[in-house]
Amino acid sequence: MTYRAFPVVIAGALALVVGLTGCTAPEAPKTPKPTPSATALPVPAPSGDGILRLGTMFPMTGDAAATGKAQVAGTEVALREITEQGGVLGKPLELVHRNSAGDLDVALTNLIARKVDVVLWDPAVKVPEAAVAALEAADIPILPLGDFMHDGKPIAPGNPFAKRLRSADPGLTGFVGGAEAFDGVVTAALAATVAGDDGGPSVASRLDFVASGPTACTSWGECLAALADKQEIRFVGATGERS
């Protein structure tokens, strides 16, 4: 199950009627609709343990193993960037990688046992219904990395972000999925930061919020600075804006 936050928008209109015989004044302009704020969204009860743990389901074996390696590298680049700037809510971020091309039941059972808060899923495949049901029962939201795909084209080898991926895994032979994985980690971390809680429901409730604000930010540090300045952010990552 992919959780979505549903913004609350307050609409209002003021009509001015002038009591002149046979004459009604034109309707006054409508009051502008305010941008939804984090405090206006439903707030789940805190359920985190203080450490944001992200599980990943990427292909580690089989024909798509090279893609899985790029995705792991993307998450590790994000982990390093976040860790170097204080972590999430003052604690280190943790990643738990499992093989989406292996035994699904074993992988999911392990992620649940490890108490992951959110699961990032390979952008190239649809999340199996069995996985949705198992993680929903454990109250663990899924963040499909396909949400970060646009034209479906991998970044080029000369792209600066490709160099960042190779800094995490010099042996990479391709980059498909790496940028999406990076953006997924940063988005989840920002959602936890805005929610003030690392629990899965809290993170899920703010995933859309951190992708829809008026203030664009393109890195973990830049987004944190905007949040500290009480700005409502729109994270624009390595893949651009989340679709």
N, C-alpha and C positions, 0 to 999 in steps of 0.2 A: 504493500500500500504506500502510495506516495502522498504525503501530507501536503496540504496547501493551506496557506493563510488566507482568510477572506477579509479584505479591508472593509472597515466600517466608514461610510462616507455620510457626512451630515449635509443634507441639502436644505436650502431655505430660500424663500422668495418673499419679497415685500411688495404688496400692491398698494398704490396710493389712489384713493378715490376722492375726487373733488366734488363736493355737493353743489354743483351748479345745475340749474334746470336744463334738462336735455343735453347735458355735456358731461362726459366722463374723461378724466385725465388718462393719458396713456400709462400702461403698466411700467412701474419703475424697473430698472435693471435688476436682474436676479443677483442675490448675494453669491459671490464666487464660492465654489466648493473647495474646502480646505483639503490639503494633502493628508491622507491618513497618517496618524502618528503611531509609534510603537506602543504608546500607552493606551491607544484606542482599540487595539486588537485584543482578542480574548487571551487571557493569561492562564496557561495550564498550571496546575500545582507543581512546584519544583520537585524534580525526581532524580536529579543528577547526584553524583557522588564527589563532584569537584574536579573530575578529570574527563575531558572530552575524548572519547574513544571512537574512532571511525573504523568500521569494518569495510573491507573492499572485496568485491567479487569480480576478479579479472581472470582471463584465461592464462594459466601458467604452463599448460601443456597443449599439445596438438597443433593444428595448422595456424592458430591465432596466437601462439605463444609470444611471438615478437611484439604483437600489439599489447599483450599483458605486461611485458617488460617495460614498454613505453609508459603505460598507465601507472605502474608502480613507481617509475622514475618521476612522473609528474607529481604524485602524492608526496614523494620524499623531498622534492624541491620545495613544495608548499610547507611541509613540516619544518624544514630547515629555516625558511624565511620567518615562519611564525615563532619558532623557538628562539631565534636570534633577537626577537623583539618582545620577549616576555611571556610567550605562550598564550593560552586562552584562559581568561579570567584568572591570570596569575599562575597557572599550572601548565606543565608540558602537555602538548597534544600527543595522543598515542594512535598508532595505526596498526591494524590487525589484518594482514593480507591472507586471503583464501582463494582457492582455485575454482573458478566458475566452470571450468571444463572437466572437473573431476566429479566426485560423488557429492551431489547437491545436498543431500540430507546430512552427511557428515560435516560438510563445510558450514551449513547453517547452524547445526547443533553446537559446533565449536564457537561460532560468533556469538550465539546467545549465551553460552557458558562464560565467555570472556567479558560479558556485560558491555558489549559495544552499544553506543547511543544511536548511531545512524549507520546505514550500510550504503556505500557508493557502488553502483552497478555498471558493468561494462556498457559503454554507449552503443556498441554494435549489435546488441541483442535485446529482445524484449524480456522483461523480468518474468520468469515462470510463475504461473498462478500458485503453485505449491510454495514457492518462496514468499510470495505476497502473504499467503495465509499464515505461514509459520512465523514470519517476522511481525505480522499484525498481532498475532496472539501474544507475542512477547513485548508488544508496545514499542517496537523498533521501527522507525520510519525508513523508507528507502528513498535515496536520492539518485534517480536514473541520470547517468552522465549524458545520455542522449539529449537532455534538456539544454546542454551547452553546445550542441552541434548546430552548425548553420548550413554551409554548403556541402558539408561532408568531406571536404578536402583536408588532408593532413598538412601540418605546417611544413614548409620547405626546409631542406637541410641547412640552408644559409640563414634561416630565420634566427634572430637572437635567442628566441626561446628554445630552439633546438639545441643551442649550445648549453643552455641551462639544464636541459634534460640529460645531455651527455655528461654534465658535471656530476650527476647522481649515478649514472651508469654509462661509463665510457664505451661499453660494448654494444650499445644500441645500434640496431641495423635499420630501424624505422621509428617513426614518431607518431603514428596513428594513436589517438586517444590520450596522448600525454598531456596536451594542453587542457582537454576536458577534465582530466583527473585533477590537475592542479586547481582549476577553477572550482571544482566540486568541493575540494578540501577547504579552500579559502572561504567559499560561500557558507559552508556549514559552520566554520569557526566564527565568522562574522555574525551568523544567526544566533549562536550560543552567547556571544558577547552582548548583543542587543537584548536578548532574553534575560541575561544575568543568571543563566542556568545551563548546565551541559546535558540535562536529560533530553532524551529523544523527542518527546512531545513539545518541549519548550523550543528546541532547535527547529522542529518542523513548523511551528507557529510563526517563525520569523524568516523563513527561507525566501518567501516572496517579498517581504518587506525590504530586505537588504539588496534586492535586485530592482527596486522600483522607485526609489527616492529621487528627488531633484538634484542631489549633489553627486556627480560622478566621481568615482575614485578607482584607481587602476592597480593598487597594490595593497597588501595587508597594512603596511605602515601608514599609507595615505588614508585608507579607510578608517583606521583607528584614530588618526588625528581629526578627521571630520566628525567622527562620533563624539570625541572628546569636546569638540566645539558645538555639540548638540545639533549637528546636521543630520538630515535623513538621507541615507546614502543609496547609491546605485552602483554596485560593484561591476566594473567593466574589466573583465579579466583577459587572459591570453586568447580566448576565443571570441572576445567581444562581449556584448550584453547577453544575458541568459534569455533564451527564447521561451 
